[in-house]
Amino acid sequence: MTRTHRRGARLVIITWLATRAMLLGVAAYIMTSTGASLDQVLTRWDVEHYLTIAINGYRDPLDVAFFPGLPLLMAGFGSLGLPIVISTAIAAQGASALAAWALHRIGGASMACLWLLAPMTVFTAVPYTEPFFCAAAFWAWERGLNGRWPQVAVLASVACALRISGLFLVAALGIMVVTQASKPFVRKLRDCLWLLVPAAVLGAYALFLHQHTGSWSAWYSAQGQGWQRNLSWPWDALKATWPLTAESHWPDRPEVPVMFRFEIVSVALGYVAALWCLMKRRWAEFTWVAVNVIVLSSSGWFMSVNRAVLLWFPLFGLLALVLRRRPKSSGARAAWNVVRVLLLAADLALICWWAYLFGTGAWAS
């Protein structure tokens, strides 16, 4: 390990520890100011769905919108007599560390640190799918870059058990295989066959839903009925989202219009990242980001795109390149350093704000 690599690894570790400490501090503040327990602070929004599935199974028809991977993990903790929500949150810390480690190997310390410093990083520390999916998906990507396709199959299978994004991961990994120019056709075909393993996980869940509901489209139907996620053109979804950014639309909930504004920004960032990958001819990364952002921006309205940003690791590589730029003149460099410090301060404030919204049960997406 080189000195530069060790320095980068230390920076990632420090950033991980600092962000976890910040989030824990916000949780402690919420508990002392509201009297809520840690379990209550963590059991917000989708966590309630995952917890219900872990305890009762898929009884509510809308719960089939949630893949079984995380509920199975939570049920495992419960079977051991452990507090389910807190145990899963602790596991999320480990998963976020693994995800950051994978990003360090893929794109360097800057990419990993920026991912940890994403404004919505609270979702890497709570019982949501994001930390676990990112850990599995990012390591699958790293192993794919190194030609370890049996390991890719295992890691991608874990990702496919957690959320529908696993389907897009398999597609992007397939593009990675076919665009690796140094490999002969037979080797590419053999590597592609490994991707049938995670595809089988997706197929198994589809088969389960068909047996459980009698419908092959049960997941899509649940998304539409429960969250108004029906296919639409992106511009129609933007039209549906835009009115939700007005404060007058949410007179008693000031955080909601701000969150929907961030949804629009997140969609824009996704398209920018996809275009950048395309211009750089990073075909697999382009596929990964483009399919994700197109699907999320074509689903009736923009919702939960903010959290999905955590999956788009090429975006953090792009941001790292932008932030590492060094202007030629000393005055411009000094001004740029000030801008970067101000951006960091604003980002840290956003992290705390996002975590506070989640922990108090306000709208956080």
C-alpha positions in Angstrom: 0.0 0.0 0.0 1.5 3.3 -1.0 1.7 6.4 1.2 -0.9 8.2 -0.9 -3.2 5.2 -0.6 -2.8 5.0 3.2 -3.4 8.8 3.4 -6.6 8.4 1.4 -7.8 5.4 3.5 -7.3 7.4 6.6 -9.3 10.3 5.2 -12.2 7.9 4.3 -12.1 6.4 7.8 -12.1 9.9 9.4 -15.0 11.0 7.2 -17.0 7.9 8.0 -16.4 8.4 11.8 -17.2 12.1 11.6 -20.5 11.6 9.7 -21.6 8.8 12.0 -20.8 11.0 15.0 -22.8 13.9 13.5 -25.8 11.6 12.9 -25.6 10.2 16.4 -25.4 13.7 17.8 -28.6 14.7 15.9 -30.3 11.6 17.2 -29.2 12.4 20.7 -30.5 16.0 20.4 -33.9 14.7 19.1 -34.1 12.3 22.1 -33.3 14.9 24.7 -35.6 17.6 23.2 -38.6 15.4 22.4 -38.3 12.6 24.9 -38.3 10.0 22.1 -36.3 6.8 22.4 -33.6 5.8 20.0 -35.9 3.1 18.7 -38.6 5.7 18.0 -36.1 8.0 16.3 -35.0 5.2 13.9 -38.4 3.8 13.2 -39.7 6.3 10.7 -41.3 6.1 7.3 -40.3 3.0 5.3 -38.7 1.5 8.4 -42.2 0.8 9.7 -43.0 -1.1 6.5 -39.8 -3.2 6.7 -40.5 -3.9 10.4 -44.1 -5.0 9.7 -43.0 -7.3 6.9 -40.2 -8.8 9.1 -42.7 -9.6 11.9 -45.9 -10.4 10.0 -44.8 -11.1 6.4 -46.5 -9.7 3.3 -50.1 -9.3 4.7 -50.7 -5.8 3.3 -51.0 -5.9 -0.5 -49.0 -2.7 -0.7 -46.1 -4.2 1.2 -45.1 -6.2 -1.8 -43.5 -3.0 -3.2 -40.7 -3.7 -0.7 -38.2 -6.4 -1.6 -37.6 -9.1 1.0 -33.9 -8.7 1.6 -34.0 -6.2 4.4 -37.1 -7.7 6.2 -35.3 -11.0 6.2 -32.2 -9.5 7.8 -34.5 -7.8 10.4 -36.3 -11.0 11.1 -33.0 -12.7 11.6 -32.1 -10.2 14.3 -35.5 -10.7 15.9 -35.0 -14.5 15.9 -31.8 -14.0 17.9 -33.7 -12.0 20.5 -32.0 -8.7 19.5 -33.8 -5.4 19.2 -34.6 -5.4 15.5 -34.5 -1.7 14.6 -31.4 -0.8 16.6 -29.6 -4.0 15.5 -30.3 -3.2 11.8 -29.1 0.4 12.3 -25.9 -0.9 13.7 -25.5 -3.2 10.7 -26.2 -0.2 8.5 -23.1 1.5 9.9 -21.0 -1.5 8.9 -22.6 -1.6 5.4 -21.9 2.1 4.9 -18.3 1.5 5.8 -18.1 -1.4 3.3 -19.7 0.8 0.6 -17.2 3.6 1.2 -14.3 1.1 1.1 -15.5 -0.2 -2.2 -15.8 3.4 -3.6 -12.3 4.1 -2.4 -11.1 1.1 -4.4 -13.2 2.1 -7.5 -12.5 5.9 -7.6 -10.3 7.0 -4.8 -10.7 8.7 -1.5 -12.4 11.8 -2.8 -15.3 9.7 -4.3 -15.7 7.8 -1.1 -15.7 10.8 1.1 -18.1 12.8 -1.0 -20.5 9.8 -0.9 -20.3 9.8 2.9 -20.9 13.5 2.9 -24.0 13.4 0.7 -26.7 15.6 2.3 -29.0 12.6 2.6 -26.4 10.4 4.2 -28.8 9.8 7.1 -30.2 7.0 4.9 -26.8 5.2 5.1 -27.2 5.0 8.8 -30.8 3.9 9.4 -32.7 0.6 8.6 -33.3 1.5 4.9 -32.0 -0.5 2.0 -29.6 2.1 0.8 -26.5 1.2 2.9 -26.9 -2.6 2.3 -27.6 -2.2 -1.4 -24.7 0.2 -1.9 -22.3 -2.1 -0.1 -23.4 -5.1 -2.2 -23.6 -3.2 -5.5 -20.4 -1.2 -5.1 -18.4 -4.3 -4.2 -20.0 -6.2 -7.1 -18.9 -3.4 -9.4 -15.4 -3.4 -7.9 -15.1 -7.2 -8.3 -16.4 -6.9 -11.9 -13.7 -4.4 -12.7 -11.2 -7.0 -11.5 -12.8 -9.9 -13.3 -14.0 -11.8 -10.3 -17.4 -12.7 -11.7 -18.3 -15.6 -9.3 -18.0 -13.0 -6.5 -19.9 -10.5 -8.6 -22.7 -13.1 -8.9 -23.0 -13.5 -5.1 -22.8 -9.7 -4.4 -25.2 -8.8 -7.1 -27.6 -11.4 -5.8 -27.6 -9.8 -2.4 -28.3 -6.4 -4.1 -31.2 -7.9 -6.1 -32.8 -9.2 -2.9 -32.9 -5.6 -1.6 -34.5 -3.4 -4.2 -35.6 -3.2 -7.9 -32.4 -1.3 -8.6 -30.7 -4.7 -8.6 -32.2 -5.2 -12.1 -30.5 -2.1 -13.3 -27.2 -3.3 -11.7 -27.4 -6.6 -13.6 -27.9 -4.7 -16.8 -25.0 -2.4 -16.2 -22.7 -5.3 -15.2 -23.7 -7.0 -18.4 -22.6 -3.9 -20.3 -19.3 -4.0 -18.3 -18.7 -7.5 -19.5 -19.3 -6.9 -23.2 -17.3 -3.7 -23.3 -14.1 -5.2 -21.8 -12.2 -5.1 -25.0 -9.3 -7.3 -23.9 -11.4 -10.4 -23.4 -12.2 -13.0 -26.0 -15.8 -13.7 -26.9 -15.9 -17.0 -25.1 -14.6 -15.5 -21.9 -17.2 -12.7 -22.1 -20.0 -15.2 -22.6 -18.8 -17.2 -19.6 -18.7 -14.0 -17.5 -22.2 -13.0 -18.6 -23.6 -16.4 -17.5 -22.6 -15.6 -14.0 -25.2 -12.7 -14.1 -28.0 -15.3 -14.4 -27.5 -15.9 -10.7 -28.7 -12.5 -9.6 -31.3 -12.5 -12.3 -32.7 -15.7 -10.8 -33.1 -13.9 -7.5 -35.3 -11.3 -9.2 -37.2 -14.0 -10.9 -37.7 -15.9 -7.6 -39.3 -12.8 -6.1 -41.5 -12.3 -9.1 -42.6 -15.9 -8.9 -43.3 -15.5 -5.2 -45.4 -12.4 -5.8 -47.4 -14.3 -8.5 -48.1 -17.1 -6.2 -48.9 -14.7 -3.4 -51.1 -12.3 -5.4 -52.0 -14.1 -8.6 -50.4 -11.2 -10.6 -47.1 -10.9 -12.4 -47.3 -7.1 -12.1 -48.0 -7.1 -8.3 -44.8 -5.0 -7.5 -45.7 -2.4 -10.1 -49.3 -2.3 -9.1 -48.3 -1.8 -5.4 -46.0 1.1 -6.4 -48.8 2.8 -8.3 -51.5 2.3 -5.7 -49.4 3.2 -2.7 -47.0 5.8 -4.0 -48.6 7.0 -7.3 -45.6 5.7 -9.3 -47.0 5.0 -12.7 -45.1 5.3 -15.9 -45.1 8.7 -17.5 -42.9 10.9 -19.6 -40.2 12.8 -17.5 -41.6 16.2 -18.5 -45.1 15.1 -17.3 -43.5 13.9 -14.0 -41.8 17.3 -13.7 -45.1 19.1 -14.3 -46.7 17.0 -11.5 -43.8 17.7 -9.1 -43.4 21.4 -9.7 -46.6 22.5 -7.9 -45.4 20.5 -4.8 -42.4 22.9 -4.5 -44.7 25.8 -3.6 -45.0 26.7 0.1 -48.7 27.4 -0.3 -49.2 23.8 -1.2 -48.0 22.7 2.3 -49.0 25.5 4.7 -48.1 23.6 7.9 -45.2 21.6 6.6 -42.4 23.9 5.5 -39.9 21.1 4.9 -41.9 19.4 2.2 -41.7 22.0 -0.6 -37.9 22.2 0.1 -37.6 18.4 -0.2 -39.4 18.4 -3.5 -37.1 21.1 -4.8 -34.2 18.8 -3.9 -36.0 16.0 -5.8 -35.9 18.1 -9.0 -32.2 19.0 -8.4 -31.4 15.3 -7.9 -33.0 14.3 -11.2 -31.0 17.0 -12.9 -27.8 15.8 -11.3 -28.6 12.3 -12.4 -28.9 13.3 -16.0 -25.7 15.4 -15.8 -23.9 12.4 -14.4 -25.2 10.1 -17.1 -24.3 12.6 -19.8 -20.8 12.9 -18.4 -20.4 9.1 -18.4 -21.6 9.0 -22.0 -19.1 11.7 -23.0 -16.3 9.8 -21.3 -17.5 6.5 -23.0 -17.9 4.8 -19.6 -20.6 2.6 -21.0 -21.3 0.5 -17.9 -21.4 3.5 -15.6 -23.6 5.4 -18.2 -26.0 2.4 -18.2 -26.1 2.3 -14.4 -26.9 6.0 -13.9 -29.0 6.5 -17.0 -31.4 3.6 -16.4 -31.9 4.6 -12.8 -32.5 8.3 -13.4 -34.8 7.7 -16.4 -37.0 5.2 -14.5 -37.2 7.5 -11.4 -38.0 10.5 -13.5 -40.7 8.6 -15.5 -42.8 7.5 -12.6 -45.6 9.9 -12.2 -43.7 12.4 -10.0 -40.3 12.8 -8.6 -40.2 11.1 -5.2 -37.4 9.3 -3.4 -34.9 10.4 -6.0 -32.9 12.1 -3.3 -32.1 8.8 -1.7 -31.4 7.2 -5.0 -28.5 9.7 -5.5 -26.6 7.5 -3.1 -26.6 4.7 -5.6 -25.2 6.8 -8.4 -21.5 6.5 -7.5 -20.2 8.0 -10.8 -21.9 11.3 -9.8 -19.5 11.5 -6.8 -16.6 10.8 -9.1 -17.7 13.8 -11.2 -18.1 16.0 -8.2 -14.6 14.9 -7.0 -13.1 16.0 -10.4 -14.9 19.4 -10.2 -13.8 20.1 -6.6 -10.2 19.1 -7.3 -9.8 21.7 -10.0 -7.0 24.2 -9.3 -7.3 27.6 -11.0 -4.1 29.0 -12.4 -3.8 32.2 -10.6 -3.1 32.4 -6.8 -6.1 34.7 -6.3 -8.5 32.4 -8.1 -7.1 29.5 -6.1 -7.7 31.3 -2.8 -11.2 32.2 -3.9 -11.9 28.6 -4.9 -10.7 27.3 -1.5 -13.1 29.7 0.2 -15.9 28.4 -2.0 -15.0 24.8 -1.1 -15.0 25.6 2.6 -18.4 27.3 2.3 -19.8 24.4 0.3 -18.6 22.0 3.0 -20.2 24.0 5.8 -23.5 24.2 3.9 -23.3 20.4 3.3 -22.7 19.6 6.9 -25.7 21.8 7.8 -27.8 20.0 5.3 -26.7 16.6 6.7 -27.9 17.6 10.1 -31.1 19.1 8.8 -31.9 16.0 6.8 -31.2 13.8 9.8 -33.3 15.9 12.0 -36.3 15.7 9.6 -36.0 12.0 9.5 -35.6 11.5 13.2 -38.6 13.7 14.1 -40.9 12.0 11.5 -41.0 15.0 9.2 -40.9 14.4 5.5 -37.4 13.3 4.4 -36.8 11.7 1.1 
